[in-house]
Amino acid sequence: MGDLFRQLKKGGACPNCGCAERYKRRLTSGGGHSPYLLQGLGAFMHYADVVVYADCGLTQFFPEPEARKNVRSNEVWRRI
């Protein structure tokens, strides 16, 4: 887990604009009536914590651990 991930999960300032005001929501991602944002990471239903910074709108998704463990082995996700 990288330093930026830890900073964002703990409540650090936005790396884009420095804003400390952020909002969090748990998102269901499973298709159907929910957006299918975590395709290829395992089970049909996934959950992610979504953090949005109020000033610039930077949005970060933090998938649950069960989904994250599949990102390296799934061809849908490309390392950048």
MIDOSE-1310 file (N, C-alpha, C; in nm, 2 decimals, decimal comma, always signed):
residues 80
mgdl	+0,09/-0,12/+0,00/+0,00/+0,00/+0,00/+0,09/+0,12/+0,00; +0,07/+0,21/-0,09/+0,16/+0,33/-0,11/+0,12/+0,44/-0,01; +0,21/+0,54/+0,00/+0,20/+0,65/+0,08/+0,07/+0,74/+0,05; +0,05/+0,76/-0,08/-0,07/+0,84/-0,12/-0,20/+0,77/-0,08
frql	-0,20/+0,64/-0,10/-0,32/+0,56/-0,05/-0,35/+0,58/+0,10; -0,24/+0,57/+0,18/-0,26/+0,58/+0,32/-0,30/+0,73/+0,36; -0,24/+0,82/+0,29/-0,27/+0,97/+0,31/-0,42/+0,99/+0,28; -0,47/+0,94/+0,17/-0,61/+0,97/+0,13/-0,70/+0,90/+0,22
kkgg	-0,67/+0,77/+0,26/-0,76/+0,70/+0,35/-0,77/+0,76/+0,49; -0,65/+0,82/+0,54/-0,65/+0,88/+0,67/-0,71/+1,02/+0,67; -0,72/+1,09/+0,56/-0,77/+1,22/+0,56/-0,68/+1,33/+0,53; -0,57/+1,30/+0,46/-0,47/+1,40/+0,42/-0,53/+1,50/+0,33
acpn	-0,46/+1,61/+0,31/-0,49/+1,71/+0,21/-0,49/+1,66/+0,07; -0,57/+1,71/-0,02/-0,58/+1,67/-0,16/-0,44/+1,69/-0,22; -0,39/+1,59/-0,29/-0,26/+1,61/-0,36/-0,27/+1,70/-0,48; -0,39/+1,73/-0,53/-0,41/+1,81/-0,64/-0,42/+1,96/-0,61
cgca	-0,50/+1,99/-0,50/-0,53/+2,13/-0,47/-0,50/+2,17/-0,33; -0,47/+2,08/-0,24/-0,45/+2,11/-0,10/-0,57/+2,11/-0,01; -0,69/+2,10/-0,07/-0,81/+2,10/+0,01/-0,82/+1,99/+0,11; -0,86/+2,03/+0,23/-0,88/+1,93/+0,34/-1,02/+1,88/+0,36
eryk	-1,12/+1,95/+0,29/-1,26/+1,92/+0,30/-1,29/+1,81/+0,20; -1,33/+1,69/+0,25/-1,36/+1,58/+0,16/-1,48/+1,51/+0,21; -1,54/+1,43/+0,12/-1,66/+1,36/+0,15/-1,64/+1,21/+0,10; -1,70/+1,12/+0,18/-1,69/+0,98/+0,15/-1,82/+0,91/+0,14
rrlt	-1,83/+0,81/+0,06/-1,95/+0,73/+0,04/-1,91/+0,59/+0,00; -1,98/+0,49/+0,05/-1,96/+0,35/+0,01/-2,05/+0,33/-0,12; -1,98/+0,28/-0,22/-2,04/+0,26/-0,35/-2,06/+0,11/-0,38; -2,17/+0,07/-0,43/-2,19/-0,06/-0,48/-2,16/-0,06/-0,63
sggg	-2,08/-0,15/-0,67/-2,05/-0,16/-0,81/-2,07/-0,30/-0,86; -2,18/-0,33/-0,92/-2,21/-0,46/-0,96/-2,29/-0,48/-1,09; -2,31/-0,37/-1,16/-2,39/-0,38/-1,28/-2,54/-0,37/-1,24; -2,63/-0,39/-1,34/-2,77/-0,38/-1,31/-2,80/-0,23/-1,29
hspy	-2,85/-0,20/-1,17/-2,89/-0,06/-1,13/-2,77/+0,01/-1,07; -2,66/-0,06/-1,06/-2,53/+0,01/-1,00/-2,43/+0,02/-1,12; -2,35/+0,12/-1,11/-2,24/+0,13/-1,21/-2,15/+0,01/-1,20; -2,10/-0,04/-1,32/-2,00/-0,15/-1,32/-1,86/-0,10/-1,33
llqg	-1,81/-0,05/-1,22/-1,68/+0,02/-1,23/-1,56/-0,07/-1,19; -1,58/-0,18/-1,13/-1,47/-0,26/-1,09/-1,47/-0,40/-1,16; -1,49/-0,39/-1,29/-1,50/-0,51/-1,38/-1,38/-0,59/-1,37; -1,40/-0,72/-1,36/-1,29/-0,82/-1,36/-1,22/-0,84/-1,23
lgaf	-1,27/-0,79/-1,12/-1,21/-0,80/-0,99/-1,27/-0,90/-0,90; -1,35/-1,00/-0,95/-1,40/-1,11/-0,87/-1,55/-1,12/-0,88; -1,61/-1,12/-0,76/-1,75/-1,15/-0,75/-1,84/-1,05/-0,82; -1,97/-1,08/-0,83/-2,06/-0,99/-0,90/-2,07/-0,86/-0,83
mhya	-2,09/-0,85/-0,70/-2,11/-0,73/-0,63/-1,98/-0,69/-0,56; -1,94/-0,56/-0,58/-1,82/-0,51/-0,52/-1,86/-0,38/-0,44; -1,78/-0,35/-0,34/-1,80/-0,23/-0,27/-1,67/-0,15/-0,27; -1,68/-0,02/-0,28/-1,56/+0,07/-0,28/-1,60/+0,19/-0,20
dvvv	-1,50/+0,24/-0,12/-1,52/+0,37/-0,06/-1,47/+0,47/-0,16; -1,56/+0,57/-0,18/-1,53/+0,68/-0,28/-1,51/+0,81/-0,20; -1,39/+0,87/-0,23/-1,36/+1,00/-0,16/-1,36/+1,11/-0,26; -1,43/+1,22/-0,24/-1,43/+1,34/-0,33/-1,39/+1,46/-0,25
yadc	-1,29/+1,53/-0,30/-1,24/+1,66/-0,24/-1,33/+1,77/-0,29; -1,38/+1,85/-0,20/-1,48/+1,95/-0,23/-1,43/+2,06/-0,33; -1,31/+2,11/-0,32/-1,26/+2,22/-0,40/-1,24/+2,18/-0,55; -1,16/+2,08/-0,58/-1,13/+2,05/-0,72/-1,20/+1,93/-0,77
gltq	-1,27/+1,85/-0,68/-1,34/+1,73/-0,73/-1,26/+1,61/-0,75; -1,13/+1,61/-0,71/-1,05/+1,48/-0,73/-1,13/+1,37/-0,66; -1,15/+1,26/-0,73/-1,22/+1,15/-0,68/-1,13/+1,03/-0,68; -1,13/+0,96/-0,56/-1,05/+0,84/-0,55/-1,14/+0,72/-0,51
ffpe	-1,12/+0,60/-0,57/-1,20/+0,48/-0,54/-1,10/+0,39/-0,46; -1,15/+0,33/-0,35/-1,08/+0,24/-0,27/-1,15/+0,11/-0,26; -1,13/+0,02/-0,35/-1,21/-0,11/-0,35/-1,18/-0,19/-0,23; -1,27/-0,27/-0,19/-1,25/-0,36/-0,08/-1,14/-0,46/-0,10
pear	-1,07/-0,50/+0,00/-0,95/-0,59/-0,02/-0,97/-0,71/-0,11; -1,09/-0,77/-0,10/-1,12/-0,89/-0,18/-1,11/-0,86/-0,33; -1,16/-0,74/-0,37/-1,15/-0,70/-0,51/-1,01/-0,66/-0,55; -0,94/-0,59/-0,46/-0,80/-0,54/-0,49/-0,71/-0,65/-0,52
knvr	-0,72/-0,77/-0,46/-0,62/-0,87/-0,47/-0,62/-0,93/-0,62; -0,73/-0,90/-0,69/-0,74/-0,96/-0,83/-0,69/-0,86/-0,94; -0,65/-0,74/-0,90/-0,62/-0,64/-1,01/-0,49/-0,68/-1,09; -0,40/-0,74/-1,02/-0,27/-0,78/-1,09/-0,29/-0,89/-1,19
snev	-0,38/-0,98/-1,17/-0,40/-1,10/-1,25/-0,51/-1,09/-1,35; -0,58/-0,98/-1,36/-0,69/-0,97/-1,45/-0,65/-0,88/-1,57; -0,68/-0,93/-1,69/-0,64/-0,86/-1,82/-0,72/-0,73/-1,84; -0,83/-0,71/-1,78/-0,91/-0,59/-1,79/-0,83/-0,47/-1,74
wrri	-0,75/-0,49/-1,64/-0,67/-0,38/-1,57/-0,53/-0,38/-1,62; -0,48/-0,26/-1,67/-0,35/-0,25/-1,72/-0,26/-0,16/-1,63; -0,14/-0,21/-1,60/-0,05/-0,13/-1,51/+0,00/-0,01/-1,59; +0,00/+0,11/-1,53/+0,05/+0,23/-1,59/+0,17/+0,29/-1,52
